[in-house]
Amino acid sequence: MSGHKRTIVSFNDLSEDRLRGLDDRLKSVEKDYDRILQKVREHQVKELNDIYTEFHQEEREFQLGIVNTLFENREIQDNKLIEVQSGFISALDQQGLFLHQKLCDMETGIKADSLELIDGFGMQISEAFESYMIEKDSEIKKIQSEIQSQGEMKRSIALDAYQSVCALFDYVSNHYPIEQYYPNALQELFHKIEQSNFDIERGLFEAGLIEAQNVSRELEKIRMSVKEKEFLRKSFLSATREKFNELYEIAKSCQLVNAIGINQEDLGIDIDVAFWSGNRYKQLLSKIRSTILQLEKNGVLFREDELKHLLDTELLKLKDELEQSVYWARRNVLSSQIRFNIASRVVQALGEQGFILSSGSYAESDQRCLYHVHLIHMDGSEVTVEVKEIENEISSSQLELESLDASVRTEHELRQRAYEVARSLQNYGLRVGKNRRHEETSTYPILTPNTGNYAAESKRSILEQKGSYGRN
């Protein structure tokens, strides 16, 4: 038995189906989602309500301003534009009540998906704007046809339309991010306004009126479109930020998770994910927090397509990384325990050969490292055993034995001892030699597998080391 020997050992009763089920169990995150979601939802409901309140108040004041202007203009006081504007204001008020009810439902958990609410309400806004513009266009065409019979009032009506569109142009260009959504649109409309003024100065009042009203119509369409896009972008920004906040809260709650045994059982032990997952968990928290800070600090710079990318791609990646962090933490604990159990069985097997345990510990006192034991024999022989993890392999470990015999032994004696050690390991529920993923040839004879009572002994060993699986 003198010299260095390396082989692979695994447990007889770990089938492929058991291992697949174990993988899913190791990455499962079981936390108090309802409490976390309620905490995040309450904040988001308030933010969405504030966004819409601002949107509604600004639009209502703008439309009332148009109504007041129409009342002041006696020449067109009798037309139905005032009725159209007033009807649109009423529709806005009804939408406000609708959204408030939906937000109350979301806060109480009746509607948990804020993105669905935002999309649905965005469609309502679009439909309301479209209906309003259709009605307004119809009334404007009536005014344009009636001017032909107005005689001396043509110039007054045309000038009023020109002055109104100039005021609207100044307001829109100063209060809305038009260039962000419609580059060069304002420059084109400005040239048309100049053309309207030119026509009026030359006495072409009908042409000047039509040009001014067409520009007014285009300005209002652009203004409404930008307002709608900004409302949806802000709402989407809020929802995106809250989805990342939600994930951050869930990730923080996973700092300690329960250890899982080889039979997918809860071992009743809390393990430190930051320690057992290596850098995975800390890097994950850093990524989520960095994204949240960017959304809070530079939210105005994010476009809707960029926000959708964060939700559809980056958020899913981070959720997967959280599962992987929990998985690797639990897996490393389980792998550490398996190394300990294998080392214990090797000690028992060598004990049948007359070896007595001298020492046993994890390398560098770190339970994530290999397990090392030293044994001595009455005749002065010594054996050191190292049980190492095999990458991406839970069920098997690499076993290395370094032996120093006190006396020279024949090749037959060495082979016989190796065979007896391998047979003893089999009796303790270990398969010695090749496994399904590794084709290395063992220096030990490969025996017919026997079923051992690994589950019971594994659980007992883990519970005996219960204090070892928290922070190190």
C-alpha positions in Angstrom: 0.0 0.0 0.0 3.1 2.2 0.0 3.1 5.3 -2.2 0.5 7.6 -3.6 -2.9 6.4 -4.8 -5.8 8.4 -6.3 -9.3 7.3 -7.1 -12.9 8.5 -7.2 -15.4 7.5 -4.6 -19.2 8.1 -4.6 -22.2 6.9 -2.8 -24.0 3.9 -4.1 -27.6 5.1 -3.7 -27.4 8.4 -5.5 -29.2 7.9 -8.8 -29.5 10.4 -11.7 -33.1 11.1 -10.8 -32.3 11.9 -7.2 -29.5 14.2 -8.2 -31.7 16.1 -10.7 -34.3 16.6 -8.0 -31.7 17.7 -5.5 -30.4 20.4 -7.9 -33.8 22.0 -8.1 -34.2 21.8 -4.3 -30.8 23.4 -3.6 -31.7 26.5 -5.6 -35.2 27.0 -4.2 -35.7 30.3 -2.4 -38.4 30.0 0.3 -39.0 33.4 1.9 -41.9 35.5 3.1 -42.7 37.0 -0.3 -46.1 38.4 0.8 -44.4 40.6 3.4 -41.7 41.8 1.0 -44.2 42.5 -1.9 -46.5 44.4 0.4 -43.6 46.6 1.6 -42.6 47.4 -2.0 -46.1 47.7 -3.3 -47.1 50.4 -0.8 -44.3 52.6 -1.9 -45.0 52.0 -5.6 -48.7 52.7 -5.2 -47.8 56.1 -3.7 -45.3 56.9 -6.4 -47.7 55.9 -9.3 -50.4 58.0 -7.7 -48.1 61.0 -7.5 -47.1 60.6 -11.1 -50.7 60.5 -12.3 -51.8 63.3 -10.0 -49.1 65.5 -11.6 -50.1 64.4 -15.1 -53.8 65.0 -14.4 -53.5 68.4 -12.8 -51.2 69.7 -15.5 -53.4 68.5 -18.3 -56.6 69.7 -16.6 -55.1 73.2 -16.1 -54.0 73.3 -19.7 -57.4 72.4 -21.1 -59.1 74.9 -18.8 -56.8 77.5 -20.1 -58.0 76.7 -23.7 -61.6 76.9 -22.6 -61.0 80.3 -21.0 -59.4 81.5 -24.2 -62.4 80.3 -26.2 -64.8 82.2 -23.9 -62.8 85.4 -24.3 -63.0 85.1 -28.1 -66.5 86.3 -28.9 -66.3 85.6 -32.6 -66.2 81.8 -32.0 -68.0 81.7 -28.7 -71.1 79.9 -30.2 -69.2 77.0 -31.7 -68.9 73.6 -30.0 -65.1 73.7 -29.3 -65.9 74.8 -25.7 -68.1 71.7 -25.3 -65.4 69.5 -26.8 -62.8 70.8 -24.4 -65.1 70.5 -21.4 -66.0 66.9 -22.4 -62.3 66.0 -22.5 -61.8 67.5 -19.0 -64.6 65.4 -17.7 -63.1 62.3 -19.3 -59.8 63.1 -17.5 -61.5 63.3 -14.2 -63.2 60.0 -14.8 -59.8 58.4 -15.6 -58.4 59.8 -12.4 -61.1 58.0 -10.4 -60.5 54.8 -12.4 -56.8 54.8 -11.8 -57.2 55.7 -8.1 -59.4 52.6 -7.6 -57.0 50.3 -9.5 -54.1 51.6 -7.3 -56.2 50.9 -4.2 -56.8 47.4 -5.5 -53.1 46.9 -6.1 -52.2 48.1 -2.6 -54.5 45.6 -1.1 -53.1 42.8 -3.2 -56.1 42.4 -5.6 -53.9 43.5 -8.5 -50.2 42.8 -8.0 -48.9 43.4 -11.5 -48.2 47.2 -11.8 -46.9 46.8 -15.3 -50.2 45.4 -16.5 -52.0 48.3 -14.8 -49.6 50.8 -16.5 -50.1 49.3 -19.9 -53.9 49.2 -19.6 -54.1 52.8 -18.4 -51.7 53.9 -21.1 -54.2 52.5 -23.7 -57.0 54.4 -22.0 -55.1 57.7 -22.3 -54.3 57.0 -26.0 -58.0 56.3 -26.7 -59.2 59.4 -24.8 -56.7 61.7 -26.7 -57.6 60.2 -30.1 -61.4 60.6 -29.4 -60.8 64.2 -28.3 -58.7 65.1 -31.4 -61.4 63.6 -33.8 -64.1 65.7 -32.2 -61.9 68.8 -32.2 -60.9 68.3 -35.9 -64.5 68.1 -36.9 -65.3 71.4 -35.2 -62.3 73.2 -36.6 -63.3 72.1 -40.1 -66.7 73.7 -39.5 -65.1 77.0 -38.5 -62.9 76.9 -41.6 -66.0 76.5 -43.8 -68.0 79.2 -42.0 -65.3 81.8 -42.4 -66.2 82.2 -46.0 -69.4 84.0 -45.0 -68.0 86.1 -42.2 -66.9 89.1 -44.4 -65.1 91.7 -42.3 -64.6 89.2 -39.4 -62.2 87.0 -41.5 -59.1 89.1 -40.5 -60.0 89.1 -36.8 -60.6 85.3 -36.7 -57.4 84.6 -38.7 -55.3 86.9 -36.4 -56.8 85.2 -33.3 -55.8 81.8 -34.7 -52.3 83.0 -35.4 -51.8 84.6 -32.0 -53.2 81.4 -30.3 -50.9 79.1 -32.2 -47.9 81.3 -31.3 -48.8 81.1 -27.6 -49.3 77.4 -27.9 -45.9 77.0 -29.7 -44.1 78.9 -26.9 -45.8 76.9 -24.2 -45.2 73.5 -25.8 -41.5 74.2 -26.7 -40.8 75.3 -23.1 -42.7 72.7 -21.1 -42.3 69.4 -23.0 -39.2 67.4 -24.1 -40.3 67.5 -27.8 -36.9 66.9 -29.3 -36.5 63.7 -27.3 -39.4 62.1 -29.1 -39.9 64.2 -32.2 -36.6 65.7 -33.4 -36.9 68.7 -35.8 -40.7 68.8 -35.5 -40.8 72.2 -33.8 -38.5 73.7 -36.4 -40.9 72.5 -39.2 -43.9 73.8 -37.4 -42.2 77.2 -36.7 -41.8 77.7 -40.5 -45.5 76.9 -41.0 -46.4 79.5 -38.4 -44.3 82.1 -40.2 -46.2 81.2 -43.4 -49.5 81.7 -41.7 -48.4 85.2 -40.6 -47.2 86.0 -44.1 -50.6 84.9 -45.7 -52.5 87.1 -43.2 -50.3 90.2 -43.9 -51.0 89.7 -47.6 -54.8 89.5 -47.0 -55.0 85.8 -47.5 -57.0 85.4 -44.3 -58.5 82.0 -45.1 -55.1 80.5 -46.0 -53.5 82.0 -42.9 -56.3 80.7 -40.7 -56.2 77.2 -42.1 -52.4 77.1 -41.7 -52.5 78.4 -38.1 -55.2 75.9 -37.2 -53.4 73.0 -38.9 -50.2 73.9 -36.9 -52.3 74.2 -33.7 -53.7 70.7 -34.4 -50.2 69.3 -35.0 -48.8 71.0 -31.9 -51.6 69.6 -29.7 -51.1 66.1 -31.2 -47.4 66.2 -30.5 -47.9 67.7 -27.1 -50.4 65.0 -26.1 -48.2 62.2 -27.6 -45.2 63.4 -25.7 -47.2 63.8 -22.5 -48.5 60.3 -22.9 -45.1 58.9 -23.6 -43.6 60.7 -20.6 -46.4 59.5 -18.3 -45.8 55.9 -19.4 -42.0 56.3 -19.2 -42.2 57.7 -15.7 -44.7 55.0 -14.7 -42.5 52.3 -16.2 -39.5 53.8 -14.5 -41.3 53.5 -11.2 -42.3 49.9 -11.9 -38.8 49.0 -13.0 -37.2 50.5 -9.9 -39.7 48.8 -7.6 -39.1 45.4 -9.4 -35.4 45.8 -8.6 -36.1 46.9 -5.1 -38.3 43.9 -4.7 -35.5 41.6 -5.9 -33.0 43.4 -3.6 -35.3 42.8 -0.5 -35.7 39.2 -1.5 -31.9 38.8 -2.0 -31.2 40.4 1.4 -33.7 38.0 3.0 -31.6 35.1 1.6 -28.5 36.1 3.6 -29.3 33.0 5.7 -31.0 30.0 4.2 -31.8 26.5 5.4 -29.3 23.7 4.6 -30.6 20.9 2.4 -29.7 17.2 2.8 -28.9 14.7 0.1 -32.6 13.5 0.3 -33.8 17.1 -0.2 -34.8 17.3 3.4 -34.5 20.5 5.5 -31.7 19.9 8.0 -32.8 22.7 10.4 -29.5 24.5 10.0 -29.2 28.1 8.8 -26.1 28.7 6.6 -24.5 32.0 5.6 -24.9 32.4 1.8 -22.3 35.2 1.6 -19.7 32.8 3.0 -20.6 29.6 1.4 -21.3 30.9 -2.1 -17.9 32.6 -2.4 -18.2 36.0 -4.1 -21.5 35.2 -5.9 -23.9 36.6 -3.3 -22.0 39.8 -2.5 -21.5 40.5 -6.2 -25.2 39.9 -6.8 -26.3 42.4 -4.1 -23.8 44.9 -5.5 -25.2 44.6 -9.1 -28.8 45.0 -7.9 -28.0 48.0 -5.7 -25.9 49.6 -8.5 -28.9 49.4 -10.9 -31.3 50.8 -8.3 -29.0 53.8 -7.7 -28.7 54.4 -11.5 -32.5 54.4 -11.8 -32.9 56.8 -8.9 -30.1 59.1 -9.9 -30.4 59.1 -13.7 -34.0 58.0 -14.1 -34.8 60.9 -16.4 -32.2 59.7 -18.9 -33.7 56.2 -19.3 -35.8 55.5 -22.4 -38.8 53.1 -22.2 -37.0 50.6 -24.4 -34.0 50.6 -22.0 -36.3 50.1 -19.1 -37.9 47.2 -20.8 -34.5 45.7 -21.5 -33.7 45.9 -17.8 -36.9 44.1 -16.9 -37.0 41.5 -19.6 -33.3 40.7 -19.6 -31.2 42.1 -16.7 -33.8 41.4 -14.0 -34.2 37.8 -15.1 -30.4 37.3 -15.1 -30.1 38.7 -11.6 -33.0 36.4 -10.4 -31.1 33.5 -11.9 -27.9 34.6 -10.1 -29.8 34.8 -6.8 -30.9 31.2 -7.3 -27.3 30.2 -8.2 -25.9 31.9 -5.1 -28.3 30.0 -2.9 -27.7 26.8 -4.9 -23.9 27.1 -4.5 -24.1 27.9 -0.9 -26.2 24.9 -0.1 -24.2 22.7 -2.5 -20.9 23.7 -0.9 -22.3 22.9 2.5 -23.5 19.5 1.3 -20.3 18.8 -0.5 -18.3 19.7 2.6 -20.5 17.3 4.7 -20.0 14.6 2.0 -16.3 15.0 2.2 -16.4 14.7 6.0 -18.6 11.5 5.7 -16.3 9.9 3.1 -13.3 10.6 5.2 -15.1 9.1 8.2 -15.8 5.9 6.2 -12.2 5.8 4.9 -11.1 5.9 8.6 -13.4 3.1 9.4 -12.2 1.0 6.5 -8.6 1.6 7.3 -9.4 0.8 11.0 -10.2 -2.7 9.8 -6.6 -2.8 8.6 -5.3 -1.8 12.0 -4.9 2.0 11.5 -5.9 4.4 14.2 -7.0 8.0 13.5 -4.3 10.5 14.6 -5.9 13.8 13.3 -8.6 15.0 11.0 -9.6 18.5 9.9 -10.5 20.7 6.9 -7.5 22.4 5.2 -6.8 25.8 6.6 -9.7 25.3 9.0 -12.0 26.2 6.1 -15.0 23.8 5.7 -15.1 24.7 2.0 -11.7 23.1 1.5 -10.6 19.5 1.3 -10.8 17.2 4.3 -7.5 15.8 5.6 -6.9 12.8 8.0 -3.8 11.2 9.3 -3.7 7.6 10.6 -1.0 5.5 12.2 -0.5 1.7 12.5 0.9 -0.3 15.4 3.8 -1.4 13.1 4.8 2.3 12.6 3.1 2.7 9.1 1.4 6.0 8.4 -1.4 7.0 6.0 -2.6 10.5 5.1 -6.0 10.8 3.3 -7.3 13.8 1.4 -10.9 14.0 0.2 -11.3 16.7 -2.4 -14.2 18.1 -4.3 -14.7 17.3 -7.9 -15.9 20.3 -9.9 -19.6 20.2 -10.8 -20.0 16.9 -9.1 -22.0 16.5 -5.9 -22.2 12.7 -5.6 -18.5 11.9 -6.0 -15.2 13.1 -4.5 -11.6 12.5 -5.3 -9.8 10.4 -2.7 -6.0 10.6 -2.4 -4.0 8.3 -0.1 -0.3 8.8 0.7 1.1 5.8 2.6 4.4 5.1 4.2 4.9 1.5 5.3 7.3 0.7 8.1 8.6 -2.4 6.3 9.0 -3.5 2.7 6.0 -5.4 1.3 5.7 -7.5 -1.7 3.6 -6.4 -4.7 1.1 -9.2 -3.8 0.7 -7.9 -0.3 0.2 -4.3 -1.5 -2.5 -5.4 -4.0 -4.2 -7.5 -1.4 -4.3 -4.6 1.1 -5.6 -2.3 -1.6 -8.3 -4.8 -2.4 -9.3 -5.1 1.2 -9.5 -1.4 1.7 -11.7 -1.0 -1.4 -14.0 -3.8 -0.2 -14.3 -2.2 3.2 -15.3 1.1 1.6 -17.9 -0.8 -0.4 -19.3 -2.2 2.8 -19.7 1.3 4.1 -21.8 2.4 1.1 -19.1 3.8 -1.2 -18.5 3.0 -4.8 -14.8 3.0 -5.7 -13.4 3.7 -9.2 -15.1 5.1 -12.3 -18.3 7.1 -12.1 -20.7 8.3 -14.8 -18.8 11.5 -15.5 -15.2 10.6 -14.9 -13.3 8.0 -16.9 -10.1 7.9 -14.7 -8.9 4.4 -13.9 -8.7 3.7 -10.2 -5.7 2.1 -8.6 -8.1 0.1 -6.5 -10.1 -2.9 -7.8 -13.6 -2.0 -8.9 -16.1 -4.0 -6.9 -19.8 -4.8 -7.3 -21.7 -1.9 -5.6 -23.5 -2.6 -2.3 -26.3 -0.3 -1.0 -25.3 1.5 2.2 -27.2 3.5 4.8 -25.8 6.9 3.7 -28.9 9.0 4.4 -29.1 8.1 8.0 -25.4 8.5 8.7 -25.2 11.8 6.6 -27.9 13.4 8.6 -26.4 12.3 11.9 -23.0 13.7 10.9 -24.4 17.0 9.8 -26.3 17.5 13.0 -23.2 16.6 15.0 -21.4 19.5 13.2 -24.4 21.8 13.5 -22.4 24.7 14.7 -20.0 24.6 11.8 -22.3 25.7 9.0 -22.9 29.4 9.9 -20.3 32.1 9.5 -16.7 31.1 9.7 
